[in-house]
Amino acid sequence: MTKLMIIVPAYNEQEVLKSSIERLWQIENELKQSQQITMDSGILIVDDGSADQTWPIIEQLHQKQPAISGLRFSRNFGHQAALLAGLTTAVWDADVMITIDADLQDDPEKIPAMIEQYQAGCEIVYGVRSDRQTDSWFKRNTAELFYGLMHKMGVTMIPDSADFRLLSNRAVHALLKYSERGLFLRGLVPQLGFQTGRVEYRRTPRLAGKTKYSLKKMVGLALNGITSLTSIPLRLIFWLGMLACMLAIGMGIFTLTVHLLGKAMQGWSSLMLSLWFIGGVQLMSIGVIGEYLSKVLVEVKHRPRFIVDQHLK
């Protein structure tokens, strides 16, 4: 049989954590009774430096059921780091790992279907949203724009997938060979290869509390994904520079022609427009290059991706 570890990242989730873990534990018990997973399968909760009662709740759950374990970060390192910490801890003991957010907006009832696909030979099983009606108009459309943009830049991603996925022990060991600090697991996991499957589900509203993924964090995650997985923006700067040069040559020919025809006039507006355009292109280009340089700086420092303060085993 398969030993399963469900990994749940949590950041200030005191409103929903207890009920979410109870639901996941019930699903695990049903799988144990049907002999699809081993009796020592469990749940690992990663507290990403919460400032509320998340960690005390994890301690209570662990005391009540030792198979529910916990990791506590020394501070907030981010959602992707919490996922990686859970995988790094569980890979030495579990045959298969499933990651799911604490709010359970991703349907946990699809976990048995994921296990079935794993037992049929899939090393990776993606949870894919078939309906995003619970998302706001802005979030839904920006997500579609992001996935479309990444596809055009040659990045392999699973559209409408989140961090609800199953990974085999072998897949996790392969994933841990990627040592970059700027983590974007939605882009890294498809690079692993292996046989994959998918389960579709409808995303549901949060039972309580508010989402911890603000607009700022979503934009940061998207930028991290682009700069971590593709160098296309740097190439676009080159072609943008070529376009600006061609426009400059065209304006030079036009200006010389007008001068030779004796129709030259002082053009303050056209001059200012040209200056603003060239200045904007330069500043944008420097910004993109700076973004990539900042990622290089972070990587060469080799700082830890997370620091564990406490570990309930």
C-alpha positions as CSV (number, residue, x, y, z in Angstrom):
1,M,0.0,0.0,0.0
2,T,0.9,3.7,-0.4
3,K,2.0,5.9,2.5
4,L,0.4,9.3,1.9
5,M,1.4,12.7,3.4
6,I,-1.0,15.6,2.9
7,I,1.0,18.9,3.1
8,V,-0.9,22.0,4.2
9,P,0.8,25.4,4.1
10,A,-0.9,27.8,6.6
11,Y,-0.5,31.5,7.2
12,N,-2.8,33.1,9.7
13,E,-5.5,30.5,9.1
14,Q,-6.9,30.2,12.6
15,E,-10.5,30.6,11.4
16,V,-10.5,27.6,9.1
17,L,-7.5,25.4,10.0
18,K,-9.2,23.1,12.6
19,S,-12.3,22.4,10.4
20,S,-10.1,21.9,7.3
21,I,-7.8,19.4,9.0
22,E,-10.7,17.5,10.3
23,R,-12.1,17.2,6.8
24,L,-8.7,16.1,5.4
25,W,-8.3,13.6,8.3
26,Q,-11.7,12.1,7.5
27,I,-10.7,11.6,3.8
28,E,-7.5,9.9,4.9
29,N,-9.4,7.6,7.2
30,E,-11.7,6.6,4.4
31,L,-8.7,5.8,2.2
32,K,-7.2,3.8,5.1
33,Q,-10.3,1.8,5.5
34,S,-10.4,1.0,1.8
35,Q,-6.8,-0.1,2.1
36,Q,-5.6,2.5,-0.6
37,I,-3.1,4.0,1.8
38,T,-1.2,2.8,4.8
39,M,-2.4,3.2,8.4
40,D,0.6,5.4,9.3
41,S,-0.3,8.0,6.6
42,G,-0.6,11.5,8.0
43,I,-0.9,15.3,7.5
44,L,1.9,17.8,7.8
45,I,0.9,21.4,8.4
46,V,3.6,24.1,7.7
47,D,3.0,27.3,9.7
48,D,4.5,30.1,7.5
49,G,5.3,32.4,10.4
50,S,1.7,33.1,11.4
51,A,1.0,35.9,13.9
52,D,-2.4,34.5,15.1
53,Q,-3.3,31.2,16.8
54,T,-2.4,29.0,13.9
55,W,0.5,27.3,15.7
56,P,-1.3,26.6,19.0
57,I,-4.1,25.0,16.9
58,I,-1.5,22.8,15.2
59,E,-0.1,21.8,18.6
60,Q,-3.6,20.9,19.8
61,L,-4.3,18.8,16.7
62,H,-0.9,17.0,17.1
63,Q,-1.6,16.2,20.8
64,K,-5.0,14.8,19.8
65,Q,-3.7,12.8,16.8
66,P,0.1,12.3,16.5
67,A,-0.2,11.5,12.8
68,I,-0.9,15.2,12.3
69,S,2.5,16.8,12.5
70,G,3.7,20.4,12.1
71,L,6.5,22.7,11.0
72,R,6.8,26.2,12.2
73,F,9.0,28.8,10.4
74,S,11.0,31.3,12.3
75,R,9.3,34.0,10.2
76,N,7.2,34.4,7.1
77,F,9.1,33.0,4.2
78,G,6.2,32.7,1.7
79,H,3.7,30.2,0.4
80,Q,6.1,28.5,-2.1
81,A,8.8,28.1,0.6
82,A,6.2,26.5,2.9
83,L,5.3,24.0,0.2
84,L,8.9,23.2,-0.4
85,A,9.6,22.7,3.3
86,G,6.7,20.3,3.6
87,L,7.9,18.3,0.6
88,T,11.5,18.3,1.9
89,T,10.4,16.9,5.2
90,A,7.9,14.3,4.0
91,V,10.0,12.9,1.1
92,W,12.1,10.8,3.4
93,D,9.1,8.9,4.8
94,A,6.1,9.1,2.4
95,D,5.6,7.3,-0.9
96,V,3.3,10.1,-2.2
97,M,2.6,13.7,-1.2
98,I,-0.4,15.9,-1.9
99,T,-0.2,19.7,-1.4
100,I,-3.4,21.7,-0.7
101,D,-4.0,25.1,0.8
102,A,-5.6,25.4,4.2
103,D,-8.7,27.2,3.0
104,L,-9.8,24.0,1.0
105,Q,-11.1,26.1,-1.9
106,D,-9.4,23.3,-3.9
107,D,-11.7,20.3,-3.6
108,P,-10.2,17.7,-1.2
109,E,-12.7,15.2,-2.2
110,K,-10.6,14.7,-5.4
111,I,-7.7,13.2,-3.3
112,P,-9.0,9.6,-3.7
113,A,-9.1,10.2,-7.5
114,M,-5.5,11.4,-7.4
115,I,-4.4,8.3,-5.4
116,E,-6.1,6.1,-8.1
117,Q,-4.2,7.8,-10.9
118,Y,-0.9,7.4,-8.9
119,Q,-1.6,3.7,-8.4
120,A,-2.3,3.5,-12.2
121,G,1.3,4.8,-12.9
122,C,1.1,8.6,-12.7
123,E,4.0,10.2,-10.9
124,I,2.4,13.7,-10.9
125,V,-1.3,14.4,-10.8
126,Y,-2.5,18.0,-11.2
127,G,-5.6,19.5,-9.7
128,V,-7.2,21.6,-12.5
129,R,-10.0,24.1,-12.0
130,S,-12.9,23.5,-14.3
131,D,-14.7,26.6,-13.1
132,R,-13.4,29.9,-11.7
133,Q,-16.7,31.5,-11.0
134,T,-15.9,32.0,-7.4
135,D,-12.9,34.2,-8.4
136,S,-13.4,37.9,-9.0
137,W,-13.6,39.2,-12.6
138,F,-10.2,40.8,-12.1
139,K,-8.5,37.7,-10.7
140,R,-10.1,35.4,-13.3
141,N,-9.0,37.5,-16.3
142,T,-5.6,38.3,-15.1
143,A,-5.0,34.6,-14.5
144,E,-6.0,33.8,-18.0
145,L,-3.7,36.6,-19.3
146,F,-0.8,35.3,-17.2
147,Y,-1.1,31.7,-18.4
148,G,-1.5,32.9,-22.0
149,L,1.6,35.1,-21.7
150,M,3.7,32.3,-20.2
151,H,2.6,30.0,-23.0
152,K,3.6,32.5,-25.7
153,M,7.0,32.9,-24.0
154,G,7.6,29.1,-24.3
155,V,7.0,28.2,-20.6
156,T,5.3,24.9,-20.1
157,M,2.5,25.3,-17.5
158,I,-0.8,23.6,-16.8
159,P,-3.6,26.2,-17.3
160,D,-5.9,26.7,-14.4
161,S,-3.8,24.6,-12.1
162,A,-2.8,25.8,-8.7
163,D,-0.6,24.2,-5.9
164,F,-3.1,21.4,-5.4
165,R,-1.2,18.4,-6.8
166,L,0.1,15.0,-6.1
167,L,3.8,14.2,-6.4
168,S,5.4,10.8,-6.0
169,N,8.5,10.3,-3.9
170,R,10.6,10.0,-7.1
171,A,9.1,13.3,-8.5
172,V,9.8,15.2,-5.2
173,H,13.4,13.9,-5.2
174,A,13.8,15.3,-8.7
175,L,12.2,18.6,-7.8
176,L,14.5,19.1,-4.8
177,K,17.5,19.1,-7.3
178,Y,16.3,22.5,-8.4
179,S,18.2,24.8,-6.0
180,E,17.0,28.3,-6.9
181,R,15.7,30.6,-4.2
182,G,13.1,32.3,-6.5
183,L,10.6,29.4,-6.3
184,F,7.7,29.1,-8.7
185,L,6.5,25.5,-8.3
186,R,3.8,25.8,-10.9
187,G,6.5,26.3,-13.5
188,L,9.1,23.9,-12.1
189,V,6.9,20.8,-11.7
190,P,6.0,20.5,-15.4
191,Q,9.7,20.5,-16.2
192,L,10.2,17.3,-14.3
193,G,8.7,15.1,-17.0
194,F,7.3,11.7,-15.7
195,Q,3.9,10.4,-16.4
196,T,1.2,12.9,-15.4
197,G,-2.5,12.9,-14.9
198,R,-5.1,15.5,-13.9
199,V,-8.4,15.7,-12.0
200,E,-10.8,18.6,-12.5
201,Y,-12.8,20.3,-9.8
202,R,-14.9,23.4,-9.1
203,R,-13.2,25.9,-6.9
204,T,-15.4,26.8,-3.9
205,P,-15.5,30.0,-1.7
206,R,-13.6,30.1,1.6
207,L,-15.5,28.9,4.6
208,A,-14.1,31.7,6.8
209,G,-11.4,34.3,7.0
210,K,-9.9,36.3,4.1
211,T,-7.5,35.3,1.4
212,K,-3.8,35.8,2.3
213,Y,-2.8,36.2,-1.3
214,S,-3.1,40.0,-1.8
215,L,-2.8,41.7,-5.2
216,K,0.8,42.6,-4.4
217,K,1.7,38.9,-3.6
218,M,-0.1,37.7,-6.8
219,V,1.9,40.3,-8.9
220,G,5.1,39.3,-7.2
221,L,4.4,35.6,-7.8
222,A,3.7,36.3,-11.5
223,L,6.9,38.3,-11.9
224,N,8.9,35.7,-10.1
225,G,7.5,33.1,-12.5
226,I,8.4,35.1,-15.6
227,T,11.9,35.9,-14.5
228,S,12.6,32.5,-13.1
229,L,11.6,30.5,-16.1
230,T,12.3,32.5,-19.2
231,S,14.7,35.2,-20.6
232,I,12.3,36.3,-23.3
233,P,11.8,39.8,-21.7
234,L,15.6,40.5,-22.1
235,R,15.2,39.6,-25.8
236,L,12.2,41.9,-26.1
237,I,14.4,44.7,-24.8
238,F,16.8,44.1,-27.7
239,W,14.0,44.2,-30.3
240,L,12.5,47.2,-28.6
241,G,15.9,49.0,-28.9
242,M,16.0,48.0,-32.6
243,L,12.6,49.4,-33.1
244,A,13.6,52.7,-31.4
245,C,16.7,52.9,-33.6
246,M,14.6,52.4,-36.8
247,L,12.1,55.1,-35.7
248,A,15.1,57.4,-35.0
249,I,16.5,56.7,-38.5
250,G,13.1,57.4,-40.0
251,M,12.7,60.6,-38.1
252,G,16.3,61.6,-39.2
253,I,15.4,61.1,-42.9
254,F,12.1,63.0,-42.4
255,T,13.9,65.9,-40.7
256,L,16.6,66.1,-43.4
257,T,14.0,66.0,-46.2
258,V,12.0,68.8,-44.6
259,H,15.1,70.8,-44.1
260,L,16.2,70.4,-47.7
261,L,12.8,71.4,-48.9
262,G,13.0,74.6,-46.9
263,K,10.0,73.8,-44.7
264,A,11.7,73.2,-41.4
265,M,9.9,74.6,-38.4
266,Q,10.8,74.5,-34.8
267,G,8.8,71.6,-33.3
268,W,8.8,71.7,-29.6
269,S,6.0,69.2,-29.3
270,S,7.6,66.6,-31.5
271,L,10.9,67.0,-29.7
272,M,9.3,66.5,-26.2
273,L,7.3,63.5,-27.4
274,S,10.5,61.9,-28.8
275,L,12.4,62.5,-25.6
276,W,9.6,61.1,-23.4
277,F,9.3,58.0,-25.7
278,I,13.0,57.3,-25.7
279,G,13.3,58.0,-21.9
280,G,10.4,55.7,-21.2
281,V,11.9,52.9,-23.3
282,Q,15.3,53.3,-21.5
283,L,13.8,53.3,-18.0
284,M,11.7,50.3,-18.7
285,S,14.6,48.4,-20.2
286,I,16.8,49.2,-17.2
287,G,14.0,48.0,-14.9
288,V,13.7,44.6,-16.6
289,I,17.5,44.2,-16.6
290,G,17.5,45.2,-12.9
291,E,14.9,42.6,-12.1
292,Y,17.0,39.8,-13.6
293,L,20.2,41.1,-11.9
294,S,18.4,41.2,-8.6
295,K,17.5,37.5,-9.0
296,V,21.1,36.7,-9.8
297,L,22.2,38.6,-6.6
298,V,19.7,36.5,-4.5
299,E,20.9,33.2,-6.0
300,V,24.7,33.9,-5.6
301,K,24.1,34.6,-1.9
302,H,22.9,31.1,-1.3
303,R,20.8,32.1,1.7
304,P,18.4,29.4,3.1
305,R,15.0,29.3,1.5
306,F,13.4,28.8,4.9
307,I,14.3,28.3,8.5
308,V,12.4,25.9,10.7
309,D,11.8,27.1,14.3
310,Q,9.9,24.1,15.6
311,H,9.0,20.6,14.3
312,L,6.3,18.5,15.8
313,K,6.9,14.9,14.8
